[in-house]
Structures are given as C-alpha cells and as structure tokens.
Amino acid sequence: MKQSNVIKFALVALPLGMFFFGIIALSYTFFSPASRVRDENRASLNSKISVTEKDLKAWVTRQANDIGPRPTNDKDKTRITAKWIESEFSEENIGYRPKVTFLDGKSGNFRNIEVELPGTDKANEIIIIGTCYSSVAGSPGANCNGTGVATLLATARHFVSTKHSRTVRFVACVGTFRTGEGIQGSGISFLSESSKKINEQIMGMVYLDSLGYYTDQLEDQRVPIQLKENYQGKGNYLALVGELSSKEFIESFYSKFSEEYEMPARKIIIPRDLLAYTSEDFASLAGQGYPVLQLSDNSIYRYPHYQKGTDTPDEIDYERLSGIVKSLAIAIESMLSP
C-alpha cells in the first residue's frame, strides 16, 4: 500500500474508531448500576440494597475515629462531618441528590443535609426521618450520635430504589450552635419550624437518637425522679418515646416495627413537659404539633460511656443496630403506603 493511501486510511479509520469507542463507553456509563440515570433525585436501581453490620460499623467508625469529636463549636469538624454525610447521600454513593441548607448565612459552617424520595399519588404527605450528627466536645460520639447517623444512611439506602404513595425525607441535622454574629439555634428546631412555616403536611417524624447500647443490668439512678416510673427496669430494650398527642402514631409504628424486631421494645408515652428530660431536640420537634416519636437506647440513663472519651465504636452492638434498621424500614414502608 502506498504511503499516501495509508495516510488516507488512517485519517478515515481513526475518527470512526474514536466514534464507536465513544458510543461503547457512553452505553456502559448509561447502563452501569453505579451511574444509572436518576429519576429526579432517586437512583433507578433494580433492587433494594441491603445494609450489613460491617457497613454500619464502617459508618460509625468513620465518624468516631476518622473525624473524631464533632461539637458545634469546632466549625471545621462540623463542616467536615456535614460534607461527608452529603457525599454518602450523593448519587455516586447511596443515590440521591442532597439538598443542603445553611443555617448561619454566608459562613456555611452549620448546615442540614436532606434527601427526599417523592411519593406518587400522595406526594404532599410527608414522613420525615431525622437525626443529629454532632457530638459533645471530647467524645468520639460513636453511640451518641454516630449510630443515629449510620441508621439514617442505612435506611435511606434501603429506600433509594422504591416507590410509595407518600414522600419520605431523610434529614441529618447539626446540633445546637451559636455564631460570632449572634445567630443561634439547632438543626432540629430549624427542621420542624421550617416545615410548619410553609404548612407542609407532615404525617409523622421519627427522630433517631443513640441506638447502639443494651445491657441486662438494671438501669442506674441517673433516671430523673420524674421519669422513674417509665424508665425503670433492665436496660436491654429499645425505647419508642413520644408524647400523648402522638400516641396513635406511636401505636401504629410500633405494631409494624415489632413484627420484625426480635429484641425487647417498649413504648414510653409521656406528657410534653417531661420530654425535655429525654431530649431538648426531641422536645422542639414535638412542640410543632406533628406526630413525633424518638427511637433510642436511652443511653443518657444507662450507657456508662455517655458523652465521654470512651464512647468508641467497639462499644456498639452492631447486631442489634442492624435489627433496628430492618424493622425501621418495615415500619416506614407501612406509613408510606397506607
């Protein structure tokens, strides 16, 4: 073949080869499960993705060991934690398009991260699953509240490929904060107040507190005298806590949750003025008048490492935590498709 013909052939073949290679690469990208085209803000995957104890431990360890204590007065750690959660929620990982709300204006140090799976015929009816991602100063916060964040991520992963009548929203909230400009608040209070302000039809909220510690020992004397009657006994149960106005919601949730959950679970329904003994954040949720319940291991009363430097990933019962995720998913499904 003459040199001129070789050159002509190369000039034609090279572009054609690149064109077909591009078609093949584009097809692979389009049909690859990890990069499948998303329907609005959810991944169009073929089946639900199960979460293992290993996954839960990895999420807790990432927060407690890799990031470390996450108090809101440490702006760098708070921002790092929020961006990590945003990344985990993202299309590249779990499969959502996160919405980030900055609570301190242009500074951007304090933020809530939320993802939403729109409903079908009852999309305006919303179920919210929320938790707080901050910890106290000096504590790795594995249980309080690394387990709450891990459970939130795991449950969001379970629902990423599903369709239901109602909308479900997953929200990771910053703790109580104060800025140099005098702005103060908390992610949980912002969540509840903003929903109220725009008259969203919130059918119920589930607040995930510390969830990883259980013991057959009797709960100690840290329980406030006002709550002794409700919290006495062994510390081996998961508590479903709420106020009297949320009783119907709690009963409905419990009936489905307990079908799957194999360990002890207790409903603790108390007057609103006692909720602050359980959690100020939880009390602020209930104060908006929505049906609200808190899932918690009551670590404030029973966990020897509560808010201490010894609250590390090796103290967590990941088998129980995995059971909570499975039962939580079943209970949420029942609320999303009534």
N, C-alpha and C positions, 0 to 999 in steps of 0.2 A: 504494500500500500504506500502510495506517495505521501511525503511529509505533509503536503497541503491537504490531502484527504483526511489524514489523521487529525489534523488541527480542526477541520470542519466537523468531523465526527465528535471530537471532544467538546466543541462548542455547543453541539446539539444534545449530546448524551448527558453532560454534566448538569445542565439546568433541569432536564427531565428527571434525572436521578434524585436531585435535591427536592423536586416537587413531590415525587412519590414517597420519598423518605418523610417529608413533612406531613403528608396525608396519613401515613402509618403512625407517626408519633402523635399526631392530633387525635387519631382514633383511640390510641392507647390511653392518652390523657383523659379523653371523654368517658371511656368505659371503665377506667380503673376505679375500684371501690373507694380508694383513698381520696380521689379527686372528682368523684361523680358530680354532675350538675346538681345544684341545690334547688329545691322548690322553696322560693322565698328564703326563709332563714332556717331550714332544716335539711339534713342530708337525706338524699333519696337512696338509702341503702336497702338491701333486700331483706334483712332480718335484724332482730334485736341483738345488741351486743352485750354479752354477759360480763359482769364485773367479778373478779376473783378477790380472794383475801390478799393476794400478792399486790393487786392493783391498789387496794385500799391502803395497805401498808406503805406502798411507794408514795402515795399522795400525802399521807400523814408525815412520813419521813422527810419528804421534800420541804414541807413547812417547818417542822420542828428542828431538823438537823441542818438542812442546807440553807434555809433562810434564817431560822432561829427566832428568838423573841420578836414579836410583831406589835409592840404597843403603838398607839396612835401618836405619841409624842416623838417617835422615831419615824420621821417622814420618809426617809429612804427605804426602810424595811416595809413600811406600809405601802409605798408605791410599788416596790418590787413584788410584794405579795399580790397586789391587785392586778398587775400586769401578767403575773404567772397564771392567775385564775382566768384572766381574759384569754390567754394563749391556750389553756386547756379546753376552754369552751369553744374555741375557734373552729372554723371549717377544716383546718389542717389536722386537728386532733379529734375532739368529740363530734364536731359537725355543725355548729351553729354560727351565726353572725352576732357577736356580742354587742350590746348597747352599753356604753359607759357614760355614767352621769357624774360630773364633777360637782362636789358639794361645797367647795371653797373657791368658787370663781376661777380666775385665770391660773391660780397656783397649781391646781391639779394634783395635790398631794392626797386628798381624801375623796374617794370615789366609790360608787356602787357599780357592780357589773351584773347585767341581767341578760338572759336569753329567753326566747319565747317560742313556743310551738303553737301556732294559731289553730283554733278549733275549726270545725266545718260549719254545721248548721246553728251552733250556739257559741260562736266565736267571741261574742261580747261578754259571756260569762267566764270568769277567770278564777283559776285556782293558783295560789302563789305558794311556792316552796322557798323558804329563805333561811339564811344563817349569817353569822358574823365571822369575819375572817381575822380579826385582831386577837392578840393575846395580851396579857399583862407584862410589864417590864420584868426582865429577869427570868421569865418562864418560857421554855421552848413551846409550850402550848400544844402538845401532842393531842391530849384529850380535849382541852379547852382552848381553842375550838378546832383543832386540826381534824378531829373526827367529824365535826359538823360539815366542814368544807368537803371532806372526802365523800361523805354521804350525799351531799348536794351534787357533786360532779358525777358520782356513780348513778344517781337517779336520773340526771339529765341525759347521760349516755344511754340508759335503758329506753328512754322515750324518743330518741332522736329520729328513729325511722317509723314512728307510729302516727296514726291519725285518730282523732277523737272529736266528739261533739264540742266540748268546751276547750278553751285555751288554757295551757299550763305555762307558768312563768317561773323561772328559777333565778333567784337573786342572791348574790354574795355581797354583804353589807360591811362597811367599815364600822368600827366601834365608835364610842363617844370621843369627840375630838374638840379642840379649841385652836384657833389660828391666831397669829400675831395681830391680825386685823380685827380681832374680837368676834369672829364668826365661830359659833359653837353649835353642836348638835350631834346626831348619830345617824348612821346609815339606816338603821331600822326605823327610827322615827320619821326620817325623810320618806322612806318607802311607804309607810302607812298614811302619812299626811298627804303625799302627792297623789295617791290613789283616791283618797277622799276628795281632794280639791277638784279633780276632773270627773267626779261621780262615776268612777269605774264600778262595774258590777262584780264585786269580789264575792265569790261564793264561799270562800274559806281560805285561811292561811295556815300553813304548817311551818312552825319555827323549829329548826334543828339546833339543839344545844349539844353539849358534850355527850357522847354516846358510847364510849369505849371501856367503861369500868364497871365490874359487877363482883359482888362478894356474898358469901353465905353468912358473914358475920352480921350481927345486929348493928344497925346504924347508930352512930355515936351521938353525943349530946350537943352537937353543933346545930341540930334542928331547932329553929326558934320555937319558943313555947306555944306561939300562936298556931304552929303547924304540926305539933306533936301528934295530934290525933290522926292526921292524914299521912304522915311520913314515917310512922313507927314500923318496926319490923326489920327483916333481913334486907340487905342492900343488893339483892340479886335480881331485881325486876327492872324493866323499862317503864318509865312513867309517861303517861299521856295526861298532860296537865292543861287545865283550862278553867274559865270562869263559868258561872251559872248560865249566862246568856248564850254560851256556846255549847251547852250540854247536848243538844240534838246533833250538832255537827260532830262532836267528840264520840257520841254513841255510834253514829253511822260509820265513822272512820274506824273505830275500834272493832266493830263487827267484821269488817273485811280484813283489817290488819291481823287480828288474832286467828283467822283461818289458816294463815301461813306460818306465823311466828310461833316457834316451838318452845320458847322460854317464857318465864312469867312476865306479864304485862299488867299494869294497874292504871285504872282511870282515877285521876285525882281532880275533882271538880270543886273549886273553892271560890269564895266571894272575891270580887275585883280588888278590894282593899288589901287582900293578902298576897296578890300576885307579885308585888314588888319584892317580897321576901324570896321569891323564886328567881325573878329576873326583871330588872328595870326595863330592858329592851322589850321583853315579852309583854310587860305591863303596858308599854306605849303602843304596842300593836293592838292589844285588847281594847285600849281606850278609844279607838276609832269606831267601835261598834260592829266590826266584822266578826264572823265566827273564826276563832283562832284557837289552835292548840299547840302546845310545846311538847316535842319528843325529847326526853332527857334521861340520863342515867343518875340524875340527882347528885352529880359529883360534888357540888357545893357542900353537901351534907355527909358524903360517905368516902370520897376519894382522898386518900392520905397525901397525894401529891398535888392537890388542887391549887393552881396558881403558884406553884413552886418551881424551882430549878430542876426538880426531879420528874416533872411531867414530860416524860420521854416516850418515844414510840414503842419501846419494849414493855411498857406498862399496859398496852392496849389489848383487849380481847377481840382480835380480828374475825374470829369465827362468829361471835355474837354480832359484830358490826355488819358482817356480810348478811346475816339473817335479817337484820333490821332493813337493809337495802331492799332485799327481796320482798319483804312484807310491805314496806312502804310503797313500792311500785304497784303492788296489787291493790292497796287501798286507794292510791291516787287514780289508778285506772277506773275504779268503780265510781269515783267522783267525776271523772272526765266524760264518761259515757253513762249517764244516769238512766 
